[in-house]
Amino acid sequence: MTAAAANVCGSGYTISAGAARYGANASLYLWWNGKYSGSNKLYDKYICGVLREQGRRRQHLHDVRMQLT
């Protein structure tokens, strides 16, 4: 999944920040680039999410970039 994150988020997003499974066909992977957008080290992180849907015939990757504030 790291390669997919690099394609969607950019090469700097290499630190895993979590993952979640949604039903039988979707997973969300969160990646962090090690940078902060403000002074709060817990919440001011640049986070990129990759939503992976897997159906019977295809796989889809969706860019769901977000910043936690």
N, C-alpha and C positions, 0 to 999 in steps of 0.2 A: 504494500500500500504506500510505502514511502515514495516510490517512483511516480505513482499517480498524484500524490500530494505535490511533488516537485512540478509536475506538469500543470496542475491547477493553481497552486499557491505561489510558486516560484521556488527557486533552489534553496533559499534561506530557511524555509519552514521544515526543519528536520527533527524538532523536539516534540515527541508525542505528548499531547495535553489531555487525552482521553478518547474514549470510544463508546458508542452505544448501539445496540441492535434494536431495530424497529420491525417487529413482526418477523415473517419468514423471508422477506425479500429486500430489506434495506438496512444499511449500516451507516453510521455517521462517525467519521474519524476527525479528530481535532489536532491541529498542528500549531506550534509556536515557533517564532523565529528568534527568540531570545531577547527581544527588544521590548521596551516599555513606552507607552504613549504619555505617561504622566508620572507622578511621584508615588502613587499607590502600587506597590510591587505585587499585590494580590490580584487587583482588578484591571489595572491599566496595561494589559498585554495585547499585542497584536496576534490574534488567533485566526486561523484559516480552517474552515471545515470542508470536508469532502464527503458528500452524500453519495453513497453507492447503492444503486438499485440493481437488483439481479432478478431478471425474469426468466422464463423458460428459454427464450431465444436470444436475449441480448443483455448486455450489461451497460449501464449508463453511469457516468460520473458527472456530478453537478457541482459547480463552484458556488459555495454558500459562504463566502468570506464574511467575517464579522469581526467586530472589535468589541471586547468586553469593556464596559465602562461602568 
